[in-house]
């Protein structure tokens, strides 16, 4: 791998990075090309494993593709800053990025659906509790992605 000094492997550092983000991109497998969609998300890290949660309507392209093939990739990025130089070839860019691959599961049990929705909502509004209306629970799909790999890289320009 190029630039191994940019790898962030400490779970606490990765947690701090992910906690700043509100949106991740999920890449799903479509027949003609990958389908990439931005989603609000929540996450957790337990026993050395990362889990990403997102939600969507019960019908639509995302859920249709997930039902056909649960293999997904995830991307998040931030901390962008152009690093100028005298010569165009010496310009660079500061960033932080996270890439993950895993298997998505559409959650079926109400208790787990609420758990996933709470993870998503707490990403946006930490520390707040929520109640979910029955009609909303019937209309939404909650998706859990069990990450098989998760890598984080950071280029600060220092």
C-alpha positions in Angstrom: 0.0 0.0 0.0 1.3 3.5 -0.8 1.7 6.0 2.0 1.3 3.6 5.0 1.8 6.5 7.3 -1.7 7.7 6.5 -3.4 4.6 7.8 -5.4 5.1 11.0 -5.9 1.8 12.8 -6.7 2.8 16.4 -10.5 2.2 16.9 -10.8 5.2 19.2 -9.4 7.5 16.5 -11.6 6.0 13.9 -14.6 6.5 16.2 -13.7 10.1 16.5 -13.5 10.5 12.8 -16.8 8.7 12.0 -18.6 10.6 14.7 -18.1 13.8 12.8 -19.8 12.6 9.6 -23.6 12.8 8.9 -23.6 11.0 5.5 -21.9 8.0 4.1 -22.2 6.5 0.6 -23.3 3.0 0.1 -22.3 1.2 -3.1 -24.7 -1.6 -4.2 -24.4 -4.1 -7.0 -26.5 -3.3 -10.0 -26.3 -5.4 -13.2 -24.9 -2.7 -15.5 -22.8 -0.7 -13.0 -22.4 0.0 -9.3 -25.2 2.0 -7.8 -23.9 4.5 -5.2 -26.3 6.4 -2.9 -25.7 8.8 0.0 -27.5 7.9 3.2 -27.7 9.2 6.8 -26.2 6.5 9.0 -25.4 5.3 12.5 -22.6 3.0 13.6 -21.2 1.0 16.4 -17.9 -0.8 17.2 -18.2 -3.9 19.4 -15.8 -6.8 20.0 -13.5 -5.6 17.2 -16.3 -5.4 14.6 -17.8 -2.3 12.9 -21.5 -2.2 12.1 -23.2 0.5 10.0 -26.9 1.2 10.0 -29.1 3.1 7.5 -32.7 3.2 6.6 -34.9 3.6 3.5 -38.3 3.1 2.1 -39.5 -0.6 1.9 -39.7 -0.3 -1.9 -37.3 1.3 -4.3 -34.0 0.7 -6.0 -31.8 0.4 -2.8 -33.8 -2.3 -1.2 -34.4 -4.1 -4.5 -30.7 -4.3 -5.1 -29.9 -5.3 -1.5 -32.4 -8.1 -1.6 -30.7 -9.4 -4.8 -27.2 -9.0 -3.6 -26.3 -8.1 0.0 -22.6 -7.4 -0.7 -22.0 -3.6 -0.3 -19.2 -1.1 0.1 -19.3 2.1 2.2 -17.3 5.3 1.8 -17.1 8.4 4.0 -14.8 11.4 3.7 -14.1 14.7 5.2 -11.5 17.2 6.5 -10.9 18.4 2.9 -8.3 21.1 2.4 -6.3 22.1 -0.7 -2.6 22.2 -0.1 -1.1 24.7 -2.5 2.4 24.7 -3.8 4.6 26.6 -6.3 4.5 23.9 -8.9 1.2 22.4 -10.0 2.6 18.9 -9.7 3.3 19.5 -6.0 -0.3 20.5 -5.1 -1.9 18.0 -2.8 -5.1 17.6 -0.8 -5.7 16.9 2.9 -8.5 14.5 3.7 -9.8 11.8 6.0 -11.5 8.8 4.4 -13.1 5.5 5.4 -13.8 2.6 3.2 -15.6 -0.6 4.3 -17.0 -3.7 2.8 -19.6 -6.0 4.2 -22.9 -7.8 4.1 -26.1 -5.9 4.4 -29.2 -7.4 6.2 -32.6 -5.9 6.1 -33.7 -6.0 9.8 -37.0 -7.8 10.5 -37.6 -7.6 14.2 -39.1 -4.5 15.7 -36.6 -4.3 18.6 -33.6 -4.4 16.3 -35.2 -1.9 13.9 -35.6 0.5 16.8 -32.0 -0.1 17.9 -30.7 0.6 14.4 -32.9 3.7 14.0 -31.6 4.9 17.4 -28.0 4.5 16.2 -28.9 6.6 13.1 -30.6 9.3 15.0 -27.9 9.5 17.6 -25.4 10.1 14.9 -27.3 13.3 14.0 -28.4 14.2 17.6 -26.3 12.6 20.2 -27.8 11.8 23.6 -31.5 12.2 22.5 -34.1 9.4 22.9 -36.7 8.8 20.3 -40.1 7.0 19.9 -41.1 5.7 16.5 -44.7 5.7 15.3 -46.2 2.4 14.3 -47.1 3.6 10.8 -43.5 4.8 10.2 -42.2 1.4 11.4 -44.4 -0.3 8.8 -43.1 2.0 6.0 -39.4 1.8 6.7 -36.6 -0.7 6.2 -33.7 -0.6 8.6 -30.5 -2.0 7.2 -27.5 -3.4 9.2 -24.2 -3.7 7.5 -21.8 -6.1 9.2 -18.4 -4.8 8.0 -15.9 -7.4 7.0 -13.2 -4.8 6.4 -12.9 -1.1 7.4 -9.9 1.0 6.6 -9.3 4.6 7.5 -6.7 7.0 6.0 -5.8 10.5 7.0 -3.6 13.0 5.2 -3.2 16.1 7.3 -0.6 17.8 5.2 1.7 18.1 8.2 
